[in-house]
Amino acid sequence: MSFVQTLTKSTLEGGLQMLRLTGVTQEQLRKTEGALVPIVHLGEEHLPRIMAHLLALSEHDRYLRFGYTATDKHIQRYVDGLNFERDEIYGIFNTDLDIIAMAHLALIKDAGREFSSEFGVSVASHVRGRGYGARLFERAVIHARNEKVYQMYIHALSENAPMIRIARKGGARIERDGSETEAYLTLPKRDLDSRVTEFVADQYAKTNYSIKEDAKRFWNFLSKVQEIREGVRGARHQAAE
């Protein structure tokens, strides 16, 4: 187990112990397990990484994510239009703090109507098969419930089998119309379990992200030290000649 993994594991165990001491039951903790992938709330400070993640998607992946073959300009327009105050944008980071999976939960809160939401997700090709899309979906469902949203809507191309599978597994009603598929998921009301789950997920994600930041700074520092040492060594050799 790496140094970063050890710190993350010990921090998480400490956080769970605190929750137990405050009266959270084992059953409530068990129900948070699916959310304990470090999923970070993204903000404006993450815009360059969001842009890099989406631009790295292949032409076909962009087609599946947006429903059309999005050019770089289309993606720039999408990123510029992100509303961090209204919507929830989530990301999963690797140790280099690159976004490897991202979800956008658009919250629709029109006056006089029940609240609803729309969900979209993208996962980098080299990390597929790890369940990141499903975890982001679960995380979005938890938040939507806690925001008193009654329904989640997903629009996907019919060939986007992974997204349709995630929606169907979540209990969504699937309606297929040729090349397009719509999924509607009716959400249960928020309760103590949903609020505890979101709290634990947020705290874990913040801690994990901080550890990755510290680790990256540490390795960058070592790299600079190594560069300096090599420069000094090279200067000594030249002086000796």
C-alpha positions in Angstrom: 0.0 0.0 0.0 1.4 3.4 -1.0 2.0 6.3 1.4 -1.0 8.2 -0.1 -3.3 5.1 0.2 -2.2 4.6 3.8 -3.1 8.2 4.7 -6.4 8.0 2.9 -7.3 4.8 4.6 -6.4 6.0 8.1 -8.2 9.4 7.6 -11.4 7.7 6.4 -11.4 5.2 9.3 -11.0 8.2 11.7 -13.9 9.9 10.1 -16.1 6.9 10.3 -15.2 6.4 13.9 -16.3 10.0 14.6 -19.6 9.3 13.0 -20.1 6.2 15.1 -19.4 8.3 18.2 -22.1 10.7 17.2 -24.7 8.0 17.0 -24.7 7.0 13.3 -25.6 3.3 13.1 -23.8 0.5 11.4 -26.7 0.2 8.9 -26.4 3.9 8.0 -22.7 3.5 7.5 -23.1 0.5 5.4 -25.4 2.4 3.1 -22.6 5.0 2.4 -20.2 2.4 1.1 -21.2 2.8 -2.5 -20.5 6.5 -2.3 -17.0 6.2 -0.9 -15.2 6.8 -4.1 -13.5 10.2 -3.8 -15.9 12.3 -5.8 -15.1 16.0 -5.6 -17.5 19.0 -6.1 -16.0 20.9 -9.0 -15.9 24.7 -9.0 -14.6 27.5 -11.2 -11.1 26.8 -10.0 -11.3 23.4 -11.8 -12.3 24.8 -15.2 -8.9 24.2 -16.9 -9.0 20.5 -15.7 -12.6 20.2 -16.9 -11.7 21.5 -20.3 -8.7 19.2 -20.5 -10.8 16.2 -19.6 -13.4 16.9 -22.2 -11.0 17.8 -25.0 -9.2 14.5 -24.4 -12.4 12.5 -25.2 -12.3 10.9 -28.6 -14.7 11.9 -31.4 -16.9 9.0 -30.7 -16.9 9.6 -26.9 -17.8 13.2 -27.5 -20.7 12.0 -29.7 -22.0 9.7 -26.9 -21.6 12.4 -24.2 -23.2 15.3 -26.0 -25.4 13.6 -28.6 -23.5 15.1 -31.4 -19.9 15.2 -32.6 -18.7 18.1 -30.5 -15.8 20.1 -31.8 -13.3 21.9 -29.6 -15.4 25.1 -30.0 -18.5 23.3 -28.9 -16.8 22.0 -25.8 -15.4 25.5 -25.0 -18.9 26.9 -25.3 -20.2 24.1 -23.0 -17.5 24.8 -20.4 -18.1 28.5 -20.5 -21.8 27.9 -19.9 -21.4 25.8 -16.7 -23.4 27.2 -13.9 -21.7 26.2 -10.6 -24.2 28.1 -8.5 -27.2 26.3 -9.9 -25.9 22.9 -10.9 -23.6 20.2 -9.4 -20.5 19.2 -11.3 -18.5 16.3 -9.9 -15.1 14.9 -10.7 -12.9 11.9 -9.9 -9.2 12.7 -9.9 -6.1 10.6 -10.4 -2.9 11.2 -8.3 -1.8 13.8 -10.8 -5.0 15.7 -10.1 -6.3 15.2 -13.7 -10.0 14.6 -14.0 -10.6 11.0 -15.2 -14.4 11.0 -14.8 -16.9 13.8 -14.6 -20.6 14.2 -14.1 -23.0 17.1 -14.6 -26.2 17.2 -12.6 -28.4 20.1 -14.0 -31.0 21.1 -11.4 -34.3 22.3 -12.8 -36.2 24.3 -10.1 -38.9 26.2 -11.9 -41.4 28.1 -9.7 -44.8 26.3 -9.3 -43.4 22.9 -10.5 -41.8 20.0 -8.8 -38.0 20.0 -9.0 -36.3 17.8 -11.5 -32.8 17.2 -12.8 -30.8 16.0 -15.8 -27.7 13.9 -15.6 -24.7 13.5 -18.0 -21.3 11.7 -17.5 -18.0 11.1 -19.2 -15.2 8.8 -18.3 -11.7 8.7 -19.7 -11.1 5.7 -21.9 -8.2 4.3 -20.0 -10.1 4.0 -16.7 -13.4 2.5 -18.0 -14.6 -0.7 -16.4 -14.0 0.5 -12.9 -17.5 1.6 -12.2 -16.8 5.3 -12.1 -19.9 6.2 -14.2 -22.1 4.3 -11.8 -20.5 5.9 -8.7 -21.0 9.4 -10.2 -24.6 8.5 -10.9 -25.2 7.3 -7.3 -23.5 10.5 -6.0 -25.8 12.7 -8.2 -28.9 10.8 -7.0 -28.0 11.4 -3.4 -27.6 15.1 -3.9 -30.7 15.4 -6.0 -32.7 13.6 -3.2 -31.3 16.0 -0.6 -32.3 18.9 -2.8 -35.9 17.6 -2.9 -35.7 16.7 -6.6 -38.4 14.2 -7.5 -37.1 13.0 -10.8 -33.8 12.5 -12.7 -33.8 12.6 -16.5 -31.2 11.1 -18.7 -31.0 11.6 -22.5 -28.7 9.2 -24.2 -28.0 7.8 -27.6 -29.4 4.2 -27.9 -25.9 2.9 -28.7 -24.6 4.3 -25.4 -25.0 1.0 -23.6 -23.0 1.8 -20.5 -25.2 4.9 -19.7 -28.4 3.0 -20.4 -27.2 0.1 -18.2 -26.5 2.5 -15.3 -29.9 4.1 -15.6 -31.7 0.8 -15.8 -29.8 -0.6 -12.8 -30.8 2.5 -10.9 -34.4 1.7 -11.5 -35.1 4.2 -14.2 -38.0 3.9 -16.7 -36.4 3.5 -20.2 -38.1 4.8 -23.3 -36.4 4.1 -26.6 -37.1 6.0 -29.8 -34.9 4.9 -32.6 -31.4 6.2 -32.2 -32.2 8.0 -28.9 -33.2 6.8 -25.5 -34.7 8.6 -22.5 -34.6 7.4 -19.0 -36.7 8.7 -16.1 -35.8 7.9 -12.5 -38.3 8.8 -9.8 -36.4 9.6 -6.6 -37.4 8.8 -3.1 -37.6 11.6 -0.6 -34.6 12.6 1.4 -34.0 11.0 4.8 -31.3 10.6 7.4 -29.6 8.0 5.4 -29.3 10.2 2.3 -28.0 13.1 4.3 -25.4 11.0 6.2 -24.3 9.4 2.9 -23.7 12.8 1.3 -21.9 14.1 4.4 -19.5 11.1 4.5 -18.9 11.3 0.8 -18.1 15.0 0.9 -15.7 14.7 3.8 -13.9 11.7 2.3 -13.5 13.5 -1.1 -12.2 16.6 0.5 -9.6 14.7 2.5 -8.6 12.6 -0.4 -8.2 15.6 -2.7 -6.0 17.4 0.0 -3.8 14.4 0.3 -3.3 14.2 -3.4 -2.5 17.9 -3.5 0.1 17.4 -0.7 1.6 14.4 -2.4 1.9 16.2 -5.7 3.6 19.1 -4.1 6.0 16.8 -2.3 7.0 14.9 -5.5 7.4 18.2 -7.4 9.7 19.4 -4.6 11.7 16.2 -4.8 11.9 16.6 -8.6 13.3 20.1 -8.2 15.8 19.0 -5.6 17.0 16.3 -8.0 17.3 18.9 -10.8 19.4 21.1 -8.5 21.6 18.2 -7.4 22.2 17.2 -11.0 23.0 20.8 -11.9 25.5 21.1 -9.1 27.1 17.7 -10.0 27.4 18.8 -13.6 29.1 22.1 -12.5 31.6 20.2 -10.4 32.6 18.0 -13.3 33.1 21.0 -15.6 35.2 22.7 -12.9 37.3 19.6 -12.4 38.0 19.5 -16.1 
